[in-house]
Amino acid sequence: MKKLLFTTFITVFIVLAVSLPQVFAFDYLKFALGVGSGYVIHEAAHQAVAGVNGTPFKWQNGFGSTWVTSNNTSDSERYELASAGLGSQVLSTEIILNTKDIPKDSEYVIGILTFNVVNALLYVVSDGVMSPHDNYGDIEMMDKAGLDRDYVGTFLVVHSLYTIYRAYYKTDIPVYLTMNKNEIKMGVTILKW
């Protein structure tokens, strides 16, 4: 299962890396650093939330592997830990797309956005479709903590597609997000003052 997801992830990056040079001169190292930064942001967010909340937390096989916590961890704490990674992706995407001073055509920025979109969609496929009850994975943990996996998956797919649209057309349509244990709200800002 993990091998299939990893292969899919690498295939998507190779396709992007091969097709993007026809559009403009492309620096593969900056792109790879952006992808790596997106990964580090996701995993560091899990670690940071655990540290801030004082929640027992460890990586099974080193940083970035499957994370585990104590059996005494509450559903609320599990929800916060699980949502931290994907939440950091959504937040970093919104910061990038809504900050005028961040160049949207930078290979590094494209790498971060690519990671955020592809990783979110892979989570939806792995935790929601292929292995919905394997007892690990961020969406699976959020579902166990009370936030329905279908809502999370729908949100991630919509946000990913919307991210692709905004990045491709370089539109400035700010998004607002709110989320709690029972709901996720996403909207667009029509008027700003």
C-alpha positions in Angstrom: 0.0 0.0 0.0 2.7 2.5 1.0 4.8 1.4 -1.9 1.9 2.1 -4.3 1.3 5.6 -2.8 5.0 6.4 -2.9 5.2 5.3 -6.5 2.1 7.4 -7.4 3.6 10.4 -5.6 6.9 10.1 -7.5 5.2 9.5 -10.8 3.2 12.8 -10.4 6.3 14.7 -9.6 8.1 13.2 -12.6 5.2 14.1 -14.9 5.2 17.7 -13.6 9.0 18.0 -13.8 9.0 16.8 -17.4 6.0 18.9 -18.6 6.9 22.2 -16.8 10.2 22.9 -18.7 8.2 23.4 -21.8 6.3 26.3 -20.1 9.3 28.1 -18.8 12.9 27.6 -17.7 12.8 25.4 -14.7 15.2 24.9 -11.8 14.7 21.3 -10.6 16.8 21.8 -7.4 14.6 24.7 -6.2 11.5 22.7 -7.0 12.8 19.7 -5.0 13.7 22.0 -2.1 10.1 23.3 -2.2 8.7 19.8 -2.2 11.0 18.9 0.7 9.9 22.0 2.6 6.3 21.1 2.2 7.0 17.7 3.6 8.9 19.1 6.6 6.2 21.7 7.3 3.6 18.9 7.4 5.5 16.6 9.7 6.9 19.4 11.9 3.3 20.6 12.5 2.4 17.3 14.1 5.5 17.5 16.3 4.8 21.2 17.2 1.2 20.6 18.2 2.2 17.6 20.4 4.9 19.8 22.1 2.6 22.8 22.6 -0.2 20.6 24.1 2.2 18.4 26.1 0.7 15.3 24.3 2.7 12.1 24.4 4.0 11.7 20.8 6.7 9.8 19.0 7.6 8.7 15.5 7.7 4.9 15.0 10.6 4.9 12.6 12.1 8.4 12.8 10.8 11.8 11.7 8.1 11.6 9.1 7.1 8.0 9.6 3.9 6.9 11.3 3.3 8.7 14.5 1.9 7.2 17.7 0.6 8.5 20.9 -0.4 7.2 24.3 -3.6 5.1 24.8 -4.6 7.8 27.3 -4.7 10.5 24.7 -8.1 12.0 24.3 -10.1 12.2 21.1 -9.6 15.9 21.1 -5.8 15.6 21.4 -5.8 13.0 18.6 -7.8 15.3 16.4 -5.5 18.2 17.0 -2.4 16.0 16.3 -3.9 14.5 13.2 -5.2 17.7 11.7 -2.0 19.6 12.3 -0.2 18.2 9.2 -2.9 18.7 6.7 -3.9 22.0 8.4 -0.4 23.3 8.0 -0.6 22.5 4.3 -3.8 24.4 3.9 -2.4 27.3 5.9 0.9 27.5 4.0 -1.0 27.4 0.7 -3.2 30.3 1.8 -0.2 32.3 3.0 1.6 31.7 -0.3 -1.4 32.5 -2.5 -2.7 35.5 -0.5 0.7 37.3 0.0 1.5 39.5 -2.9 5.2 39.6 -2.1 5.6 35.8 -2.6 6.4 35.1 -6.3 4.0 32.5 -7.6 6.3 31.6 -10.5 9.2 30.6 -8.2 10.2 27.0 -8.6 10.6 26.7 -4.8 7.0 28.0 -4.3 5.7 25.8 -7.0 7.3 22.9 -5.2 5.6 23.7 -1.9 2.2 24.1 -3.6 2.7 20.9 -5.6 3.5 19.0 -2.4 0.5 20.5 -0.6 -1.9 19.5 -3.4 -0.5 16.1 -4.2 -0.1 15.0 -0.6 -3.6 16.1 0.3 -5.1 14.1 -2.6 -3.0 11.1 -1.7 -4.3 11.2 1.8 -7.8 11.3 0.5 -7.1 8.2 -1.7 -5.2 6.3 0.9 -7.2 7.1 4.1 -10.6 7.4 2.4 -10.6 4.9 -0.4 -7.9 2.3 -0.4 -7.4 1.7 3.3 -10.1 3.5 5.3 -9.7 1.4 8.4 -6.0 0.7 8.8 -5.8 2.6 12.1 -3.2 5.2 11.0 -3.1 8.1 8.7 -4.2 11.7 9.5 -7.7 11.4 8.0 -8.3 8.1 9.7 -7.3 9.6 13.1 -9.5 12.6 12.6 -12.4 10.3 11.7 -11.8 8.3 14.9 -11.8 11.6 16.9 -15.2 12.5 15.5 -14.6 14.5 12.3 -16.1 12.4 9.5 -13.6 11.3 6.9 -15.9 12.1 4.0 -16.1 15.8 5.0 -12.4 16.0 5.4 -11.8 14.3 2.1 -14.3 16.6 0.3 -12.7 19.6 1.8 -9.2 18.6 0.8 -10.2 17.7 -2.8 -12.1 21.1 -3.2 -9.2 23.0 -1.6 -6.7 21.3 -3.8 -8.6 21.9 -7.0 -9.2 25.5 -6.0 -5.5 25.9 -5.2 -4.6 24.6 -8.7 -7.0 27.1 -10.3 -5.7 30.0 -8.3 -2.0 29.1 -8.9 -2.5 28.5 -12.6 -4.5 31.7 -13.3 -2.7 33.7 -10.6 -6.0 35.0 -9.3 -6.3 36.9 -6.0 -9.3 35.4 -4.4 -8.7 35.2 -0.6 -10.1 32.2 1.2 -11.2 32.0 4.8 -11.2 28.8 6.8 -12.7 27.9 10.1 -12.7 24.4 11.6 -13.8 22.7 14.8 -14.4 19.1 15.8 -17.8 19.1 14.1 -17.4 21.2 10.9 -15.0 22.8 8.5 -16.1 26.0 6.8 -14.4 27.4 3.8 -15.4 30.5 1.9 -14.1 33.1 -0.4 -13.8 36.8 0.3 -15.8 38.9 -2.1 -15.3 42.3 -0.5 -12.3 43.5 1.5 -11.9 46.9 3.3 
